[in-house]
């Protein structure tokens, strides 16, 4: 969630930016989504997934 969306939902103390103590759900992909044409975004491979700051998945 972005900082602006968190602010609109009045949860900016828990989400919206990467800071100690905030929720940390994120995924790491094998390429920058900004460098890939929109038609190829679905081809990105997920390397890692974190939920609440804890590693949940790592691609072998």
VENVENZI-V276158 format. One line per field, one symbol per residue. phi: phi as a letter, one per 20 degrees, with the letter a starting at -180 (. if undefined). psi: psi as a letter, one per 30 degrees, with the letter a starting at -180 (. if undefined). Layout:
phi: ???
psi: ???
This chain:
phi: .effffffelcffdbobebgnegcdbcddfbfffedggfdgfefeeebcdclndfdbcff
psi: kleeeeeeghgffflfljlkflkijlkklflkfffkkefgeffkkkelkkkhfkkfkkk.
